[in-house]
Amino acid sequence: MNPLKIFIATFFSKGNESLKMNKTSIYNIPINRLNGKPIELSNFKGKHILFVNVASKCGFTPQYKNLQALHEQYNDKLQIIGVPCNQFGSQEPGDETAIASFCEVNYGVTFLITEKVDVKGTNQHPLYAWLTQKTHNNKRNSKVKWNFQKYLVDDNGHLVDYFFSITNPLSPKITKHLK
């Protein structure tokens, strides 16, 4: 069974019909760190969260540098979460150790990196189902087009917007929401 179906079956198994009306909070979605330990998204209530599907061998990979700069500049207001994905041109082939080493050695990344997941398709991770489906995020539908697409969630857990790969992480399109 795919991860989204498992999540939905587990989350809604309590029979709460109001929850079935797609009022899932982003803070309740399970996802793990690269090392396999769970991330409690609820720990980031009160901060914006920028989710970015990342890859080590992509033309946009140098954006790690500006993601790190954004992390350092807005650390008190923003949590950046890199989400490795190998669905676009097989540009994230490494395992967890290789990904962690690449990010640290090449870009000095100190922001949070999750386990490698699918951001689209039949095995789409529940986090990306929430980010891309209006029935979950109550804002808009979208499709992840390529590596380094960004999704900004506000400090109350509501989707603000998404930004295509070409959008620099330090762009005013993003930073205006953090001022």
Backbone as CSV, one residue per row, in Angstrom:
resi,resn,N_x,N_y,N_z,CA_x,CA_y,CA_z,C_x,C_y,C_z
1,MET,0.852,-1.182,0.000,0.000,0.000,0.000,0.895,1.241,0.000
2,ASN,0.492,2.267,-0.757,1.349,3.446,-0.826,1.276,4.260,0.466
3,PRO,2.313,5.082,0.753,2.388,5.818,2.016,1.192,6.728,2.270
4,LEU,0.660,7.366,1.226,-0.483,8.257,1.415,-1.700,7.471,1.883
5,LYS,-1.969,6.335,1.264,-3.121,5.525,1.669,-2.959,5.011,3.092
6,ILE,-1.753,4.610,3.477,-1.496,4.154,4.848,-1.754,5.293,5.818
7,PHE,-1.231,6.492,5.500,-1.425,7.643,6.370,-2.908,7.958,6.532
8,ILE,-3.620,8.026,5.424,-5.048,8.358,5.480,-5.819,7.304,6.266
9,ALA,-5.544,6.029,6.004,-6.231,4.949,6.709,-5.965,5.021,8.200
10,THR,-4.722,5.287,8.576,-4.362,5.368,9.991,-4.943,6.615,10.629
11,PHE,-4.765,7.758,9.977,-5.186,9.026,10.546,-6.693,9.099,10.740
12,PHE,-7.441,8.548,9.787,-8.889,8.658,9.835,-9.566,7.426,10.418
13,SER,-8.809,6.480,10.926,-9.398,5.232,11.424,-10.240,5.436,12.666
14,LYS,-10.134,6.576,13.311,-10.903,6.832,14.524,-12.372,7.133,14.225
15,GLY,-12.730,7.204,12.948,-14.128,7.398,12.577,-14.616,8.829,12.700
16,ASN,-13.743,9.773,12.870,-14.134,11.166,13.006,-14.485,11.723,11.630
17,GLU,-15.753,11.811,11.347,-16.213,12.236,10.025,-15.782,13.664,9.691
18,SER,-15.695,14.534,10.703,-15.290,15.906,10.397,-13.854,15.956,9.886
19,LEU,-13.002,15.054,10.371,-11.635,15.011,9.872,-11.600,14.554,8.420
20,LYS,-12.541,13.726,8.036,-12.572,13.228,6.670,-12.905,14.339,5.677
21,MET,-13.289,15.477,6.171,-13.580,16.605,5.298,-12.291,17.362,4.968
22,ASN,-11.168,16.645,5.055,-9.877,17.166,4.613,-9.362,18.334,5.447
23,LYS,-9.572,18.279,6.725,-9.071,19.307,7.622,-7.770,18.862,8.282
24,THR,-7.038,18.023,7.605,-5.771,17.549,8.117,-4.821,18.724,8.300
25,SER,-4.234,18.818,9.470,-3.242,19.842,9.732,-1.879,19.362,9.240
26,ILE,-1.131,20.262,8.675,0.223,19.904,8.247,1.051,19.431,9.435
27,TYR,0.719,19.926,10.623,1.480,19.581,11.821,1.304,18.123,12.251
28,ASN,0.310,17.441,11.707,0.060,16.036,12.061,0.654,15.040,11.075
29,ILE,1.290,15.520,10.048,1.809,14.624,9.011,3.158,14.075,9.442
30,PRO,3.292,12.754,9.453,4.574,12.163,9.864,5.595,12.162,8.725
31,ILE,6.808,12.518,9.073,7.942,12.425,8.145,9.195,12.304,9.007
32,ASN,10.193,11.650,8.469,11.419,11.409,9.228,12.580,12.248,8.709
33,ARG,13.553,12.424,9.578,14.829,13.035,9.205,15.609,12.053,8.343
34,LEU,16.700,12.507,7.790,17.578,11.629,7.022,18.040,10.430,7.853
35,ASN,18.236,10.642,9.154,18.717,9.560,10.016,17.600,8.619,10.484
36,GLY,16.378,8.849,9.999,15.256,7.977,10.337,14.460,8.401,11.552
37,LYS,14.924,9.381,12.299,14.193,9.850,13.481,13.036,10.747,13.044
38,PRO,11.901,10.634,13.723,10.720,11.432,13.338,10.937,12.935,13.505
39,ILE,10.318,13.676,12.616,10.263,15.133,12.709,8.866,15.473,13.220
40,GLU,8.791,16.253,14.249,7.509,16.731,14.766,7.261,18.110,14.148
41,LEU,6.506,18.153,13.065,6.244,19.433,12.408,5.552,20.411,13.353
42,SER,4.824,19.892,14.339,4.141,20.763,15.305,5.135,21.594,16.117
43,ASN,6.401,21.168,16.173,7.416,21.967,16.866,7.672,23.299,16.168
44,PHE,7.206,23.425,14.933,7.449,24.640,14.166,6.242,25.570,14.130
45,LYS,5.219,25.292,14.945,4.100,26.229,15.049,4.664,27.568,15.490
46,GLY,4.180,28.632,14.861,4.680,29.961,15.169,5.799,30.406,14.238
47,LYS,6.261,29.504,13.374,7.264,29.823,12.363,6.720,29.470,10.987
48,HIS,7.169,30.171,9.988,6.913,29.753,8.616,7.762,28.517,8.347
49,ILE,7.317,27.688,7.430,8.095,26.532,6.998,8.210,26.598,5.480
50,LEU,9.433,26.468,4.989,9.662,26.403,3.551,10.116,24.990,3.224
51,PHE,9.259,24.251,2.511,9.578,22.895,2.074,10.155,22.988,0.665
52,VAL,11.283,22.323,0.444,11.953,22.361,-0.853,12.360,20.945,-1.224
53,ASN,11.865,20.445,-2.353,12.334,19.127,-2.796,13.709,19.319,-3.427
54,VAL,14.700,18.669,-2.835,16.094,18.903,-3.200,16.721,17.705,-3.901
55,ALA,17.809,17.974,-4.597,18.556,16.930,-5.301,20.009,17.377,-5.446
56,SER,20.915,16.429,-5.364,22.356,16.713,-5.374,22.944,16.942,-6.756
57,LYS,22.293,16.437,-7.787,22.885,16.480,-9.128,22.005,17.247,-10.110
58,CYS,21.478,18.357,-9.661,20.541,19.153,-10.456,21.174,20.501,-10.787
59,GLY,20.751,21.093,-11.868,21.222,22.426,-12.212,20.860,23.466,-11.161
60,PHE,19.824,23.192,-10.383,19.402,24.119,-9.322,20.069,23.823,-7.981
61,THR,20.906,22.796,-7.912,21.553,22.410,-6.657,22.306,23.565,-5.995
62,PRO,22.926,24.487,-6.731,23.580,25.620,-6.061,22.627,26.462,-5.205
63,GLN,21.308,26.277,-5.348,20.363,26.994,-4.484,20.530,26.609,-3.016
64,TYR,21.192,25.487,-2.740,21.484,25.138,-1.346,22.171,26.307,-0.642
65,LYS,23.058,26.988,-1.352,23.788,28.114,-0.760,22.821,29.196,-0.293
66,ASN,21.872,29.580,-1.149,20.916,30.627,-0.775,19.864,30.120,0.212
67,LEU,19.560,28.826,0.166,18.667,28.268,1.192,19.332,28.369,2.566
68,GLN,20.627,28.074,2.622,21.357,28.190,3.879,21.405,29.649,4.337
69,ALA,21.629,30.574,3.413,21.636,31.999,3.759,20.274,32.441,4.273
70,LEU,19.206,31.982,3.631,17.845,32.290,4.081,17.612,31.731,5.482
71,HIS,18.067,30.511,5.694,17.956,29.868,7.012,18.663,30.706,8.082
72,GLU,19.846,31.164,7.780,20.611,31.951,8.764,19.987,33.324,8.999
73,GLN,19.477,33.938,7.943,18.911,35.281,8.060,17.575,35.292,8.796
74,TYR,16.741,34.278,8.572,15.383,34.274,9.132,15.150,33.121,10.109
75,ASN,16.193,32.630,10.734,16.092,31.460,11.604,15.036,31.604,12.699
76,ASP,14.810,32.823,13.163,13.824,33.028,14.223,12.384,32.992,13.715
77,LYS,12.189,33.134,12.384,10.845,33.198,11.803,10.554,32.066,10.823
78,LEU,11.592,31.299,10.443,11.457,30.359,9.344,12.191,29.058,9.623
79,GLN,11.548,27.957,9.306,12.196,26.644,9.311,12.245,26.165,7.869
80,ILE,13.441,25.937,7.375,13.596,25.365,6.035,13.715,23.861,6.192
81,ILE,12.990,23.142,5.357,13.054,21.686,5.368,13.306,21.211,3.942
82,GLY,14.487,20.660,3.730,14.835,20.074,2.445,14.309,18.654,2.386
83,VAL,13.690,18.326,1.261,13.067,17.015,1.094,13.681,16.345,-0.138
84,PRO,14.679,15.471,0.066,15.310,14.807,-1.075,14.319,13.961,-1.869
85,CYS,14.466,14.031,-3.179,13.589,13.302,-4.089,14.385,12.903,-5.320
86,ASN,14.162,11.697,-5.787,14.890,11.183,-6.947,13.980,11.010,-8.162
87,GLN,12.862,11.729,-8.209,11.872,11.534,-9.268,12.102,12.378,-10.517
88,PHE,13.042,13.284,-10.479,13.267,14.166,-11.613,14.675,13.933,-12.149
89,GLY,14.772,13.200,-13.230,16.054,12.943,-13.858,17.007,12.114,-13.016
90,SER,16.485,11.381,-12.045,17.325,10.569,-11.136,18.481,11.399,-10.574
91,GLN,18.170,12.634,-10.164,19.202,13.570,-9.731,19.502,13.522,-8.236
92,GLU,18.844,12.587,-7.524,19.169,12.368,-6.113,19.322,10.868,-5.879
93,PRO,20.380,10.265,-6.470,20.533,8.813,-6.390,21.108,8.306,-5.069
94,GLY,21.715,9.188,-4.289,22.423,8.761,-3.086,21.519,8.273,-1.970
95,ASP,22.127,7.542,-1.033,21.411,7.126,0.177,21.509,8.267,1.195
96,GLU,20.964,8.031,2.376,20.900,9.075,3.397,22.286,9.608,3.767
97,THR,23.253,8.718,3.902,24.611,9.132,4.270,25.226,10.010,3.188
98,ALA,25.061,9.616,1.931,25.612,10.386,0.819,24.950,11.762,0.725
99,ILE,23.645,11.811,0.935,22.925,13.085,0.868,23.403,14.018,1.974
100,ALA,23.476,13.513,3.190,23.918,14.332,4.328,25.333,14.859,4.109
101,SER,26.208,13.997,3.663,27.599,14.390,3.425,27.679,15.447,2.328
102,PHE,26.964,15.245,1.235,26.964,16.195,0.124,26.513,17.576,0.593
103,CYS,25.409,17.627,1.331,24.848,18.911,1.772,25.799,19.649,2.710
104,GLU,26.395,18.905,3.615,27.287,19.529,4.600,28.611,19.956,3.964
105,VAL,29.234,19.050,3.229,30.554,19.319,2.651,30.496,20.410,1.594
106,ASN,29.514,20.354,0.718,29.469,21.284,-0.407,28.793,22.616,-0.108
107,TYR,27.847,22.613,0.827,27.079,23.842,1.050,26.943,24.242,2.514
108,GLY,27.520,23.494,3.432,27.444,23.839,4.846,26.026,23.863,5.378
109,VAL,25.176,23.016,4.842,23.758,23.010,5.200,23.567,22.627,6.676
110,THR,22.852,23.484,7.399,22.504,23.183,8.791,20.991,23.104,8.990
111,PHE,20.222,23.435,7.945,18.767,23.302,8.082,18.379,21.835,7.962
112,LEU,17.165,21.553,8.289,16.648,20.191,8.380,16.497,19.541,7.001
113,ILE,16.938,18.289,6.896,16.764,17.497,5.688,16.009,16.225,6.076
114,THR,14.986,15.899,5.294,14.167,14.718,5.585,14.711,13.488,4.859
115,GLU,14.043,12.392,5.124,14.268,11.170,4.369,13.923,11.424,2.901
116,LYS,14.426,10.589,2.019,14.110,10.711,0.599,12.686,10.199,0.381
117,VAL,11.866,10.991,-0.329,10.463,10.638,-0.551,10.063,10.883,-2.002
118,ASP,8.891,10.395,-2.357,8.262,10.732,-3.632,7.380,11.956,-3.408
119,VAL,7.519,12.942,-4.288,6.726,14.168,-4.174,5.556,14.188,-5.149
120,LYS,5.452,13.141,-5.965,4.349,13.023,-6.918,4.126,11.540,-7.194
121,GLY,3.014,11.243,-7.865,2.747,9.871,-8.286,2.024,9.025,-7.248
122,THR,1.942,7.740,-7.535,1.161,6.827,-6.692,1.750,6.636,-5.309
123,ASN,3.040,6.880,-5.132,3.669,6.759,-3.812,3.996,8.118,-3.209
124,GLN,3.246,9.139,-3.624,3.466,10.491,-3.116,3.374,10.495,-1.597
125,HIS,4.343,11.112,-0.963,4.353,11.208,0.497,3.168,12.076,0.952
126,PRO,2.571,11.762,2.095,1.442,12.558,2.602,1.742,14.053,2.741
127,LEU,2.988,14.394,3.047,3.345,15.812,3.124,3.098,16.495,1.788
128,TYR,3.525,15.862,0.711,3.342,16.475,-0.605,1.914,16.353,-1.105
129,ALA,1.169,15.391,-0.621,-0.269,15.358,-0.924,-0.919,16.599,-0.313
130,TRP,-0.535,16.925,0.916,-1.084,18.103,1.586,-0.652,19.369,0.839
131,LEU,0.613,19.464,0.509,1.118,20.673,-0.147,0.517,20.899,-1.527
132,THR,0.187,19.834,-2.248,-0.222,19.966,-3.658,-1.717,19.817,-3.909
133,GLN,-2.491,19.473,-2.898,-3.919,19.224,-3.128,-4.786,20.168,-2.298
134,LYS,-5.602,20.938,-3.001,-6.485,21.900,-2.334,-7.399,21.229,-1.314
135,THR,-7.789,19.989,-1.567,-8.656,19.295,-0.610,-7.972,19.105,0.738
136,HIS,-6.651,19.187,0.775,-5.908,19.072,2.036,-5.452,20.425,2.565
137,ASN,-4.924,21.278,1.673,-4.347,22.549,2.130,-5.339,23.715,2.108
138,ASN,-6.523,23.481,1.550,-7.593,24.489,1.493,-7.201,25.774,0.767
139,LYS,-6.175,25.707,-0.081,-5.736,26.914,-0.793,-5.710,26.703,-2.305
140,ARG,-4.922,25.705,-2.768,-4.799,25.507,-4.212,-4.187,24.166,-4.543
141,ASN,-4.444,23.746,-5.769,-3.807,22.560,-6.326,-2.535,22.988,-7.045
142,SER,-1.563,22.102,-7.046,-0.331,22.342,-7.799,0.297,21.001,-8.132
143,LYS,1.289,21.048,-8.980,2.078,19.857,-9.308,3.537,20.221,-9.124
144,VAL,4.285,19.305,-8.555,5.716,19.534,-8.443,6.308,19.281,-9.818
145,LYS,6.899,20.312,-10.392,7.398,20.250,-11.767,8.846,19.779,-11.859
146,TRP,9.671,20.122,-10.847,11.086,19.776,-10.909,11.700,19.939,-9.523
147,ASN,12.964,19.572,-9.412,13.700,19.751,-8.160,13.752,21.226,-7.769
148,PHE,13.794,21.461,-6.489,13.905,22.790,-5.895,12.653,23.639,-6.059
149,GLN,11.491,23.001,-6.255,10.227,23.728,-6.146,9.999,23.952,-4.654
150,LYS,9.476,25.117,-4.328,9.355,25.521,-2.930,7.898,25.733,-2.538
151,TYR,7.558,25.303,-1.317,6.224,25.501,-0.760,6.372,26.215,0.572
152,LEU,5.717,27.367,0.709,5.788,28.145,1.937,4.491,27.987,2.723
153,VAL,4.644,27.624,3.988,3.530,27.475,4.921,3.703,28.560,5.984
154,ASP,2.615,29.225,6.351,2.739,30.319,7.313,2.878,29.806,8.742
155,ASP,2.996,30.736,9.666,3.249,30.399,11.064,2.045,29.774,11.774
156,ASN,0.913,29.680,11.079,-0.272,29.006,11.611,-0.566,27.702,10.880
157,GLY,0.345,27.283,10.007,0.178,26.011,9.312,-0.675,26.067,8.062
158,HIS,-0.836,27.254,7.478,-1.614,27.406,6.250,-0.673,27.606,5.062
159,LEU,-1.013,26.978,3.951,-0.223,27.164,2.746,-0.302,28.619,2.306
160,VAL,0.854,29.231,2.084,0.920,30.597,1.578,0.947,30.555,0.055
161,ASP,1.933,29.841,-0.488,2.085,29.766,-1.936,3.183,28.772,-2.261
162,TYR,3.348,28.516,-3.541,4.463,27.703,-4.002,5.224,28.479,-5.056
163,PHE,6.493,28.100,-5.228,7.392,28.828,-6.109,8.169,27.810,-6.938
164,PHE,8.206,28.033,-8.237,8.909,27.116,-9.118,10.412,27.148,-8.855
165,SER,11.092,26.182,-9.408,12.532,25.990,-9.200,13.353,27.227,-9.529
166,ILE,12.936,27.988,-10.517,13.720,29.156,-10.932,13.693,30.283,-9.901
167,THR,12.792,30.218,-8.934,12.701,31.259,-7.914,13.848,31.101,-6.926
168,ASN,14.683,32.115,-6.846,15.796,32.122,-5.905,15.230,32.106,-4.480
169,PRO,15.788,31.306,-3.592,15.285,31.277,-2.212,15.294,32.640,-1.525
170,LEU,16.181,33.555,-1.941,16.246,34.885,-1.338,15.372,35.911,-2.060
171,SER,14.559,35.450,-2.998,13.682,36.327,-3.763,12.676,37.039,-2.850
172,PRO,12.379,38.304,-3.166,11.328,39.003,-2.423,9.969,38.286,-2.493
173,LYS,9.769,37.465,-3.514,8.534,36.692,-3.584,8.372,35.818,-2.343
174,ILE,9.475,35.375,-1.796,9.462,34.557,-0.585,9.669,35.406,0.654
175,THR,10.698,36.229,0.646,11.070,36.970,1.855,10.014,37.991,2.312
176,LYS,9.176,38.467,1.386,8.150,39.442,1.797,7.193,38.837,2.822
177,HIS,7.063,37.521,2.839,6.180,36.851,3.796,6.840,36.685,5.167
178,LEU,8.118,36.985,5.258,8.881,36.756,6.493,9.189,38.032,7.237
179,LYS,8.830,39.165,6.689,9.180,40.468,7.294,8.266,40.794,8.440
